[in-house]
């Protein structure tokens, strides 16, 4: 499949990923009772995703996310 060049400016966005894994097992053992195990984990390395820049700019300006999102080099805030 051919790659398509993005038509809009894009940027790399880094996220800390929190993952919840839920395992449900039933019909095992003598009782046959279902059991559920939940594990929450955060991988040690952040996830980096390329996103179109236009939707990222409003995310940075959103006051409800103040302090949670950063643009340390000021690459998106000035545009």
C-alpha positions in Angstrom: 0.0 0.0 0.0 1.5 3.4 -1.0 2.2 5.9 1.7 0.4 9.2 1.5 2.2 12.4 2.4 0.3 14.3 5.0 -1.4 17.4 3.7 -1.3 19.2 7.0 1.6 20.1 9.3 2.2 17.3 11.9 4.0 17.0 15.2 5.2 14.3 17.5 3.2 14.0 20.7 4.5 12.1 23.7 2.1 10.5 26.1 2.5 8.6 29.4 0.4 5.5 28.9 -1.6 3.9 31.7 -2.9 0.4 30.9 -5.5 -1.6 32.7 -5.7 -5.3 31.9 -8.8 -7.3 33.0 -8.8 -11.1 32.8 -12.1 -13.0 33.3 -11.8 -16.8 33.7 -14.8 -19.1 34.0 -15.4 -22.8 33.9 -12.0 -23.7 35.4 -11.4 -25.8 38.5 -13.9 -27.8 40.6 -16.2 -25.0 41.5 -16.5 -23.5 38.0 -16.8 -20.1 39.6 -15.7 -17.2 37.5 -12.8 -15.1 38.7 -11.6 -11.7 37.6 -8.1 -10.3 37.9 -7.3 -6.6 37.3 -3.8 -5.2 36.9 -2.9 -1.5 36.3 0.5 -0.7 34.9 2.4 2.1 33.3 5.1 1.2 30.8 8.5 2.8 31.7 8.9 4.4 28.3 6.4 7.1 27.0 4.5 6.5 23.8 5.3 8.8 20.9 2.6 9.4 18.2 2.6 11.6 15.1 -0.5 13.7 15.1 -1.7 16.5 12.8 -0.7 19.9 14.4 -4.1 21.7 14.0 -5.9 19.4 16.6 -2.9 19.5 18.9 -2.9 23.3 19.3 -6.3 23.5 21.0 -5.3 20.7 23.3 -2.4 22.8 24.5 -4.6 25.9 24.9 -7.3 24.1 26.9 -7.3 25.6 30.4 -8.6 22.4 31.9 -5.4 20.7 30.9 -3.1 23.5 32.2 0.1 22.0 33.5 -0.7 18.5 32.2 0.3 19.3 28.6 3.5 21.0 27.7 5.2 22.5 24.6 8.7 23.0 26.0 10.2 24.4 22.8 7.2 26.6 22.0 6.9 25.1 18.5 3.1 24.9 18.5 2.0 27.7 20.8 3.4 30.4 18.5 1.5 29.2 15.4 
